[in-house]
Amino acid sequence: MNLYDTISYYNEYEEKVVASIEDISSDMDSYEDVILENGIPKYFSKKMKKYVPIKKKNIDSVFLTVKNTLGKIDYIMIADAI
């Protein structure tokens, strides 16, 4: 799973929706620059000067911005992507 890949998820009405991943973000201030690489969310570590995987304890702060086939934008958790 990478940016612009097509995924499926269930919306608030429990309907299966097909969408493309437009962006990945985090609620945490320390994760300013986030990327999605082969399904693994990574942030840029200023100390290590490279992208490193987001820690499991913080994975719930990460969400995907997706655009469905009708052009509607939704925000979903990574775990909700099928």
C-alpha positions in Angstrom: 0.0 0.0 0.0 1.5 3.3 -1.2 0.2 6.8 -2.1 -2.3 6.8 -5.0 -2.9 3.0 -4.6 -6.6 1.9 -4.7 -8.0 0.5 -1.5 -11.3 -0.5 0.0 -12.8 0.5 3.3 -16.2 0.6 5.1 -17.8 4.0 5.5 -19.9 5.2 8.4 -22.9 3.4 6.9 -21.0 0.0 6.7 -20.9 0.3 2.9 -17.8 -0.9 1.2 -16.1 2.0 -0.7 -13.3 1.9 -3.2 -10.9 4.9 -3.0 -7.4 6.0 -3.8 -4.9 7.1 -1.1 -4.2 10.8 -1.6 -2.2 11.6 1.6 -1.0 10.3 4.9 -0.9 12.5 8.0 -0.6 12.3 11.8 -2.2 14.2 14.7 1.1 14.3 16.5 3.3 17.4 16.1 6.5 15.3 16.1 5.4 13.5 12.9 5.5 16.5 10.6 6.8 14.7 7.5 5.0 11.3 7.1 5.2 8.9 4.1 3.7 5.6 3.3 6.2 3.0 2.0 4.9 -0.5 1.2 2.2 -0.2 3.8 4.5 1.0 6.5 3.9 4.6 7.7 7.3 6.4 8.3 8.3 9.8 9.6 11.4 11.8 9.0 13.6 11.6 12.1 15.7 14.8 12.5 18.1 12.9 14.7 18.8 10.1 12.3 18.3 12.2 9.2 16.1 9.5 7.5 12.6 8.1 7.4 11.9 5.6 10.2 8.7 3.5 11.0 6.2 5.1 13.3 6.2 3.4 16.7 3.3 0.9 17.3 2.1 2.9 20.4 1.6 6.0 18.1 0.1 4.3 15.1 -3.4 5.4 16.1 -2.4 9.0 15.4 -1.8 8.2 11.7 -4.6 8.6 9.2 -5.1 8.4 5.4 -6.8 11.0 3.3 -8.7 9.0 0.6 -10.8 10.0 -2.4 -13.6 7.7 -3.5 -14.8 7.1 -7.0 -17.4 9.9 -6.6 -14.7 12.4 -5.7 -15.6 12.5 -2.0 -12.7 13.0 0.4 -12.7 10.8 3.6 -10.2 10.4 6.4 -9.6 6.9 7.7 -7.3 5.0 10.0 -4.7 2.8 8.4 -6.2 -0.3 10.1 -9.6 0.5 8.3 -8.0 0.1 4.8 -8.8 -3.3 3.2 
